[in-house]
């Protein structure tokens, strides 16, 4: 028989399932941890994309490609591609 996955609130302000009992503070803490975890994953993906773009721009600069070509390759607006290229040169 499967365990109940959704906690039920009792009159005392505690949440319970068939085998476990949780306080509302514990549930709020878990929800915060889940939100923090998702935010960390999102930020990690964004940082990974930025690092990939930096690498592509760096390689394109080494090949002496024009900035409009670099912007097209990376999918960045020309101004942003130029800014990124300048940050790599300095």
C-alpha positions as a Markdown table, in Angstrom:
| # | Residue | x | y | z |
|---|---|---|---|---|
| 1 | Unk | 0.0 | 0.0 | 0.0 |
| 2 | Unk | 1.4 | 3.4 | -0.9 |
| 3 | Unk | 2.1 | 6.0 | 1.7 |
| 4 | Unk | 0.1 | 9.2 | 1.6 |
| 5 | Unk | 2.3 | 11.9 | 0.1 |
| 6 | Unk | 0.2 | 15.0 | 1.0 |
| 7 | Unk | 0.3 | 16.0 | 4.6 |
| 8 | Unk | -2.9 | 16.7 | 6.4 |
| 9 | Unk | -3.3 | 19.5 | 9.0 |
| 10 | Unk | -4.6 | 18.5 | 12.4 |
| 11 | Unk | -6.3 | 20.7 | 14.9 |
| 12 | Unk | -3.1 | 21.2 | 16.8 |
| 13 | Unk | -1.4 | 22.9 | 13.8 |
| 14 | Unk | 0.7 | 19.8 | 13.0 |
| 15 | Unk | 0.8 | 18.1 | 9.6 |
| 16 | Unk | 0.8 | 14.4 | 9.4 |
| 17 | Unk | 0.7 | 11.6 | 6.8 |
| 18 | Unk | 0.2 | 8.0 | 7.6 |
| 19 | Unk | 3.7 | 7.6 | 9.2 |
| 20 | Unk | 5.1 | 11.1 | 9.8 |
| 21 | Unk | 4.1 | 14.2 | 11.6 |
| 22 | Unk | 5.5 | 17.7 | 10.7 |
| 23 | Unk | 5.1 | 21.1 | 12.3 |
| 24 | Unk | 4.1 | 24.0 | 10.1 |
| 25 | Unk | 7.6 | 25.5 | 10.7 |
| 26 | Unk | 9.2 | 22.3 | 9.3 |
| 27 | Unk | 7.0 | 22.4 | 6.2 |
| 28 | Unk | 7.8 | 26.1 | 5.7 |
| 29 | Unk | 11.5 | 25.4 | 6.2 |
| 30 | Unk | 11.4 | 22.6 | 3.6 |
| 31 | Unk | 9.5 | 24.8 | 1.1 |
| 32 | Unk | 12.2 | 27.5 | 1.6 |
| 33 | Unk | 15.0 | 24.9 | 1.0 |
| 34 | Unk | 13.2 | 23.7 | -2.2 |
| 35 | Unk | 12.9 | 27.3 | -3.4 |
| 36 | Unk | 16.6 | 28.0 | -2.6 |
| 37 | Unk | 17.7 | 24.8 | -4.4 |
| 38 | Unk | 15.7 | 25.8 | -7.5 |
| 39 | Unk | 17.2 | 29.3 | -7.4 |
| 40 | Unk | 20.7 | 27.8 | -7.1 |
| 41 | Unk | 20.1 | 25.5 | -10.1 |
| 42 | Unk | 18.7 | 28.5 | -12.2 |
| 43 | Unk | 21.7 | 30.6 | -11.3 |
| 44 | Unk | 24.1 | 27.8 | -12.1 |
| 45 | Unk | 22.5 | 27.3 | -15.6 |
| 46 | Unk | 22.8 | 31.0 | -16.3 |
| 47 | Unk | 26.4 | 31.1 | -15.2 |
| 48 | Unk | 27.1 | 28.1 | -17.4 |
| 49 | Unk | 25.6 | 29.8 | -20.4 |
| 50 | Unk | 27.6 | 32.9 | -19.7 |
| 51 | Unk | 30.8 | 30.9 | -19.5 |
| 52 | Unk | 30.0 | 29.1 | -22.7 |
| 53 | Unk | 29.4 | 32.5 | -24.5 |
| 54 | Unk | 32.7 | 33.8 | -23.1 |
| 55 | Unk | 34.5 | 30.8 | -24.5 |
| 56 | Unk | 32.8 | 31.1 | -27.9 |
| 57 | Unk | 33.6 | 34.8 | -28.1 |
| 58 | Unk | 37.2 | 34.2 | -27.1 |
| 59 | Unk | 37.6 | 31.5 | -29.8 |
| 60 | Unk | 35.9 | 33.8 | -32.4 |
| 61 | Unk | 38.3 | 36.6 | -31.5 |
| 62 | Unk | 41.3 | 34.3 | -31.9 |
| 63 | Unk | 40.0 | 33.6 | -35.4 |
| 64 | Unk | 39.7 | 37.4 | -36.1 |
| 65 | Unk | 36.0 | 37.2 | -36.8 |
| 66 | Unk | 34.1 | 40.5 | -37.1 |
| 67 | Unk | 31.9 | 41.5 | -34.2 |
| 68 | Unk | 28.7 | 41.2 | -36.3 |
| 69 | Unk | 29.7 | 37.6 | -37.0 |
| 70 | Unk | 30.5 | 37.0 | -33.3 |
| 71 | Unk | 27.1 | 38.4 | -32.4 |
| 72 | Unk | 25.4 | 36.1 | -34.9 |
| 73 | Unk | 27.2 | 33.0 | -33.6 |
| 74 | Unk | 26.4 | 33.7 | -30.0 |
| 75 | Unk | 22.9 | 35.0 | -30.5 |
| 76 | Unk | 23.8 | 38.1 | -28.5 |
| 77 | Unk | 23.0 | 41.7 | -29.5 |
| 78 | Unk | 26.0 | 43.4 | -31.1 |
| 79 | Unk | 26.5 | 45.7 | -28.2 |
| 80 | Unk | 26.5 | 42.9 | -25.7 |
| 81 | Unk | 28.8 | 40.8 | -27.8 |
| 82 | Unk | 31.2 | 43.8 | -28.1 |
| 83 | Unk | 31.0 | 44.3 | -24.3 |
| 84 | Unk | 31.9 | 40.7 | -23.7 |
| 85 | Unk | 34.7 | 40.8 | -26.2 |
| 86 | Unk | 36.1 | 43.9 | -24.6 |
| 87 | Unk | 36.0 | 42.2 | -21.2 |
| 88 | Unk | 38.0 | 39.3 | -22.6 |
| 89 | Unk | 40.6 | 41.6 | -24.2 |
| 90 | Unk | 41.3 | 43.5 | -20.9 |
